Amino acid sequence: MKKTIKYSILGLAALCTLLLCGGYYMLGYALKPEELATRSRDIASSYELMYEHYPELQPWMDSLMTVGALKDFYIENDRGETLHALYVAAALPTDKTAVIVHGYTDNAVRMLMIGYLYSKEMGFNILLPDLYGHGMSEGTHVQMGWKDRLDVLQWTETADELFGRSHADSISSRSTKMVVHGISMGAATTMMVSGEVEHGQYQQPFIKCFVEDCGYTSVWDEFRGELKEQFGLPPFPLLHTASWLSRQEYGWDFREASALEQVKKCTLPMLFIHGDADTFVPTWMVYPLYEAKPEPKELWIVPGATHAMSYKDYPQEYTEHVKKFVGKYIH
């Protein structure tokens, strides 16, 4: 009997150890990927990649750099971490402003095609943050949009100060008219932001609308899908363990990081964009997001587009959809 109890305890301890090891592996795999160093931090290669994929960017960027219009900006967030962004004021003074949010292991430079859309095509001021742990911002891991939403709210406030209040002639005209536009994890971040700006301490009336392009419903749903796709494993018990470890290590868990719950609280206009061939953030995710979001809202399913490729595959159509939608609320 004693041996049975002993072996049971040893077996349970071994199982718990195995689960913790597996949970820590998954947490590191998801939130501390190698690409943070080899991709997101490599700014020079990011510029080269963007010029190769979007040739129209190089003459535009050359002209901005020649006149010193492309600028760096740094802030310190509420946790004392230094964050970086690129910004460009519009060629002609305007209060129209876009804050553009990048995806998983990307950086501000890798969103310059959307910066081009707003700055060159639409005449907006633009600000492109490097999220925590990405690009030229401090940080050691990915926050999957959840804590990033608070940083982006600080960036939208900063953009309003840069492009609105500091140039206003009167109190009544001191604010910008702003759109927040994100792709992939940046789109999930955008939706997480959307649930804050009309409520409580984070109210920002200068934000007029949102554009989300291929964002996920929640971190839990995204990781559950990846766990099955890449490892052939069910969510229990590994995903539960990793989520609990994330709470201990970083102060948030995978279930609470929900774009789906956030959009339910947003009554501002939102454009949903998703490729119908997306398997990384599967296309099905956009439908519950769209259904959960109160009006006004619009949905564009992009034929044949894989993950985060809607602009690359259909630049003219993408530009026209964004122009038409944003133009209804910022004019």
C-alpha positions as CSV (number, residue, x, y, z in Angstrom):
1,M,0.0,0.0,0.0
2,K,2.8,2.4,1.0
3,K,4.6,1.6,-2.2
4,T,1.5,2.3,-4.3
5,I,1.0,5.7,-2.6
6,K,4.7,6.5,-3.1
7,Y,4.7,5.6,-6.8
8,S,1.4,7.5,-7.3
9,I,3.0,10.6,-5.7
10,L,6.1,10.2,-7.8
11,G,4.0,9.7,-10.9
12,L,2.0,12.8,-10.2
13,A,5.1,14.8,-9.5
14,A,6.6,13.6,-12.8
15,L,3.4,14.5,-14.7
16,C,3.4,18.0,-13.2
17,T,7.0,18.5,-14.0
18,L,6.4,17.4,-17.6
19,L,3.4,19.7,-17.9
20,L,5.4,22.7,-16.6
21,C,8.3,21.9,-18.9
22,G,5.9,21.6,-21.8
23,G,4.1,24.8,-20.8
24,Y,7.3,26.8,-20.5
25,Y,8.4,25.5,-23.9
26,M,5.1,26.6,-25.5
27,L,5.3,30.0,-23.8
28,G,8.8,30.6,-25.0
29,Y,8.0,29.3,-28.5
30,A,5.0,31.6,-28.8
31,L,6.1,34.7,-26.9
32,K,9.9,34.7,-27.3
33,P,10.3,33.5,-30.9
34,E,13.7,33.7,-32.6
35,E,12.3,36.0,-35.2
36,L,12.2,38.9,-32.6
37,A,15.9,39.1,-33.0
38,T,16.5,37.8,-36.5
39,R,13.5,39.6,-38.2
40,S,11.9,42.3,-36.1
41,R,15.1,43.9,-34.8
42,D,16.8,43.9,-38.2
43,I,15.8,47.3,-39.4
44,A,18.1,47.4,-42.4
45,S,16.8,44.1,-43.8
46,S,13.3,45.3,-43.2
47,Y,13.8,48.3,-45.4
48,E,15.4,46.1,-48.1
49,L,12.5,43.7,-48.0
50,M,9.9,46.5,-48.2
51,Y,11.6,48.1,-51.2
52,E,11.8,44.7,-53.0
53,H,8.1,43.9,-52.4
54,Y,6.7,47.4,-52.8
55,P,9.0,49.3,-55.3
56,E,6.9,52.5,-55.0
57,L,8.1,52.9,-51.4
58,Q,11.8,53.7,-52.2
59,P,11.3,57.0,-54.0
60,W,8.7,58.0,-51.5
61,M,11.1,57.2,-48.6
62,D,14.0,58.8,-50.3
63,S,12.1,62.0,-50.7
64,L,11.0,61.9,-47.0
65,M,14.5,61.3,-45.8
66,T,15.9,64.1,-48.1
67,V,13.8,66.7,-46.4
68,G,13.9,65.2,-42.9
69,A,10.2,64.4,-42.9
70,L,10.6,60.8,-41.6
71,K,11.3,61.1,-37.9
72,D,11.8,58.9,-34.8
73,F,9.9,59.4,-31.6
74,Y,10.3,57.8,-28.2
75,I,8.0,57.5,-25.2
76,E,8.1,55.8,-21.9
77,N,5.1,53.7,-21.1
78,D,3.4,53.3,-17.7
79,R,5.7,50.4,-16.9
80,G,8.9,52.5,-17.5
81,E,9.7,50.9,-20.8
82,T,11.0,52.9,-23.7
83,L,9.1,52.5,-27.0
84,H,9.8,53.8,-30.4
85,A,7.8,55.0,-33.4
86,L,8.3,56.5,-36.8
87,Y,6.1,59.4,-37.9
88,V,5.6,61.6,-40.9
89,A,3.6,64.8,-40.9
90,A,1.4,65.3,-44.0
91,A,2.8,67.4,-46.8
92,L,-0.1,69.9,-46.3
93,P,-1.2,70.7,-42.7
94,T,-4.2,68.6,-41.7
95,D,-5.8,67.1,-38.6
96,K,-6.4,63.8,-40.4
97,T,-4.1,61.2,-38.8
98,A,-3.5,57.4,-39.0
99,V,-1.8,55.3,-36.3
100,I,-0.7,52.1,-38.0
101,V,0.0,48.9,-36.0
102,H,2.3,46.0,-37.2
103,G,2.0,42.3,-36.7
104,Y,3.8,39.4,-34.9
105,T,7.6,39.8,-35.1
106,D,7.2,42.7,-37.6
107,N,8.1,46.3,-37.0
108,A,7.1,49.8,-38.0
109,V,9.2,49.6,-41.2
110,R,7.3,46.6,-42.3
111,M,4.0,48.6,-42.2
112,L,5.3,51.3,-44.5
113,M,3.1,50.2,-47.4
114,I,0.1,51.1,-45.2
115,G,1.9,54.3,-44.3
116,Y,2.2,55.0,-48.0
117,L,-1.5,54.5,-48.4
118,Y,-2.4,57.0,-45.8
119,S,0.4,59.6,-46.3
120,K,0.9,59.5,-50.0
121,E,-2.5,58.5,-51.3
122,M,-4.8,60.1,-48.7
123,G,-2.7,63.1,-47.3
124,F,-2.8,62.0,-43.7
125,N,-0.3,62.4,-40.9
126,I,1.0,58.9,-39.9
127,L,2.6,57.4,-36.9
128,L,3.9,53.8,-36.9
129,P,4.8,52.3,-33.5
130,D,7.2,49.5,-32.8
131,L,5.3,47.4,-30.3
132,Y,6.9,46.2,-27.1
133,G,9.7,43.7,-27.8
134,H,9.8,44.7,-31.5
135,G,11.8,46.9,-33.8
136,M,13.6,49.6,-31.8
137,S,11.3,49.4,-28.7
138,E,12.5,47.8,-25.5
139,G,11.2,44.4,-24.5
140,T,12.0,40.7,-24.4
141,H,8.8,39.1,-25.5
142,V,5.6,39.4,-27.5
143,Q,2.4,40.6,-25.8
144,M,0.0,39.5,-28.5
145,G,-1.8,42.8,-28.4
146,W,-3.2,42.6,-24.9
147,K,-0.8,44.8,-23.0
148,D,0.1,46.5,-26.3
149,R,-3.4,48.0,-26.4
150,L,-2.4,50.3,-23.6
151,D,0.8,51.3,-25.3
152,V,-1.1,52.0,-28.5
153,L,-3.5,54.2,-26.6
154,Q,-0.5,56.1,-25.4
155,W,0.7,56.3,-29.0
156,T,-2.6,57.6,-30.2
157,E,-2.5,60.3,-27.4
158,T,1.0,61.1,-28.6
159,A,-0.1,61.4,-32.2
160,D,-2.9,63.7,-31.2
161,E,-0.3,65.9,-29.4
162,L,2.1,65.8,-32.4
163,F,-0.4,66.5,-35.1
164,G,-3.2,68.3,-33.4
165,R,-2.8,70.1,-30.1
166,S,0.7,71.5,-30.8
167,H,-0.4,73.1,-34.1
168,A,-3.9,74.2,-33.2
169,D,-4.9,77.8,-33.3
170,S,-7.8,77.4,-30.8
171,I,-9.0,75.1,-28.1
172,S,-11.9,74.0,-30.3
173,S,-9.6,72.7,-33.1
174,R,-6.9,71.2,-30.8
175,S,-7.6,67.5,-31.6
176,T,-6.9,65.3,-34.6
177,K,-9.4,63.1,-36.5
178,M,-7.8,59.7,-36.2
179,V,-8.0,56.1,-37.6
180,V,-6.2,53.2,-36.1
181,H,-5.3,50.5,-38.7
182,G,-3.6,47.2,-37.9
183,I,-2.7,44.0,-39.7
184,S,-2.5,40.5,-38.1
185,M,-1.5,40.9,-34.5
186,G,-1.7,44.6,-35.1
187,A,-5.3,44.1,-36.1
188,A,-6.0,42.2,-32.9
189,T,-4.3,45.0,-31.0
190,T,-6.5,47.5,-32.9
191,M,-9.6,45.7,-31.9
192,M,-8.4,45.4,-28.3
193,V,-7.9,49.2,-28.4
194,S,-11.4,49.7,-29.8
195,G,-12.9,48.4,-26.6
196,E,-11.2,51.0,-24.5
197,V,-11.5,54.4,-26.2
198,E,-15.2,55.1,-25.4
199,H,-15.0,54.0,-21.7
200,G,-13.3,55.0,-18.5
201,Q,-9.9,56.5,-18.2
202,Y,-8.9,55.7,-21.8
203,Q,-11.5,57.7,-23.6
204,Q,-10.1,59.3,-26.7
205,P,-12.8,61.2,-28.7
206,F,-10.4,62.1,-31.5
207,I,-10.4,58.4,-32.6
208,K,-13.1,58.2,-35.3
209,C,-12.8,54.7,-36.8
210,F,-10.8,51.5,-37.0
211,V,-9.5,49.2,-39.8
212,E,-8.6,45.7,-38.8
213,D,-7.0,43.4,-41.4
214,C,-6.8,39.6,-40.5
215,G,-6.9,39.9,-36.7
216,Y,-7.7,36.9,-34.4
217,T,-10.6,36.4,-32.1
218,S,-8.5,35.8,-29.1
219,V,-5.0,34.7,-28.2
220,W,-6.5,31.5,-26.8
221,D,-8.2,30.7,-30.2
222,E,-5.1,31.5,-32.2
223,F,-2.7,29.4,-30.0
224,R,-5.2,26.6,-29.9
225,G,-5.3,26.5,-33.7
226,E,-1.5,26.6,-34.0
227,L,-1.1,23.9,-31.3
228,K,-3.2,21.6,-33.4
229,E,-1.8,22.7,-36.8
230,Q,1.9,22.5,-35.9
231,F,2.0,19.8,-33.2
232,G,-1.2,17.9,-33.6
233,L,-2.1,18.4,-30.0
234,P,-5.4,19.3,-28.2
235,P,-5.6,22.4,-26.0
236,F,-5.8,20.4,-22.8
237,P,-3.6,20.3,-20.8
238,L,-0.7,22.1,-22.5
239,L,-2.4,25.3,-23.6
240,H,-4.1,25.6,-20.1
241,T,-0.6,25.3,-18.5
242,A,1.0,27.8,-20.8
243,S,-1.8,30.3,-20.2
244,W,-1.4,29.9,-16.5
245,L,2.3,30.4,-16.8
246,S,1.8,33.5,-18.8
247,R,-0.4,34.9,-16.0
248,Q,2.5,34.2,-13.5
249,E,5.3,35.5,-15.8
250,Y,3.6,38.4,-17.6
251,G,0.4,39.3,-15.8
252,W,-2.1,38.2,-18.4
253,D,-3.5,34.9,-19.7
254,F,-4.6,33.8,-23.2
255,R,-8.3,33.8,-22.5
256,E,-8.5,37.4,-21.3
257,A,-6.6,38.6,-24.4
258,S,-9.8,38.7,-26.4
259,A,-10.4,40.9,-29.4
260,L,-13.9,39.4,-29.6
261,E,-14.9,40.7,-26.2
262,Q,-13.3,44.1,-26.9
263,V,-15.2,44.8,-30.1
264,K,-18.5,44.1,-28.3
265,K,-17.8,47.4,-26.4
266,C,-17.0,49.5,-29.5
267,T,-19.7,51.6,-31.2
268,L,-17.2,53.4,-33.5
269,P,-17.0,52.4,-37.1
270,M,-14.8,49.5,-38.0
271,L,-13.8,48.0,-41.4
272,F,-13.0,44.2,-41.2
273,I,-10.7,42.8,-43.9
274,H,-9.7,39.2,-44.3
275,G,-8.3,37.0,-47.0
276,D,-10.4,34.0,-47.9
277,A,-7.3,31.8,-48.2
278,D,-5.9,32.7,-44.8
279,T,-4.9,29.7,-42.7
280,F,-2.6,31.3,-40.2
281,V,-5.4,33.4,-38.7
282,P,-8.2,31.4,-40.3
283,T,-10.8,33.2,-42.2
284,W,-13.6,31.9,-40.0
285,M,-12.4,34.1,-37.2
286,V,-13.6,37.3,-38.9
287,Y,-17.2,36.3,-38.9
288,P,-17.8,36.1,-35.1
289,L,-15.8,39.3,-34.8
290,Y,-18.0,41.1,-37.3
291,E,-21.2,39.7,-35.7
292,A,-20.1,40.8,-32.2
293,K,-19.2,44.3,-33.3
294,P,-22.2,46.8,-33.1
295,E,-22.9,49.0,-36.1
296,P,-21.5,50.8,-38.0
297,K,-19.2,48.2,-39.6
298,E,-18.2,46.8,-43.0
299,L,-16.7,43.5,-44.1
300,W,-14.5,42.9,-47.1
301,I,-13.5,39.2,-47.7
302,V,-10.5,39.3,-50.2
303,P,-10.6,36.5,-52.7
304,G,-7.5,34.3,-52.8
305,A,-5.5,36.3,-50.3
306,T,-3.4,34.4,-47.7
307,H,-2.5,35.8,-44.3
308,A,-1.7,39.6,-44.3
309,M,-1.4,39.6,-48.1
310,S,-4.6,41.5,-49.0
311,Y,-2.8,44.8,-49.7
312,K,0.1,43.1,-51.6
313,D,-2.3,41.1,-53.8
314,Y,-4.9,43.9,-54.4
315,P,-3.2,47.3,-53.7
316,Q,-5.6,49.4,-55.7
317,E,-8.8,47.7,-54.4
318,Y,-7.4,47.8,-50.9
319,T,-6.6,51.5,-51.2
320,E,-10.1,52.2,-52.5
321,H,-11.8,50.2,-49.8
322,V,-9.9,52.1,-47.1
323,K,-10.3,55.5,-48.7
324,K,-14.1,55.0,-49.1
325,F,-14.6,53.7,-45.5
326,V,-12.3,56.1,-43.7
327,G,-13.5,59.0,-45.8
328,K,-17.0,58.6,-44.4
329,Y,-15.8,59.4,-40.9
330,I,-12.7,61.6,-41.4
331,H,-13.2,64.4,-43.8
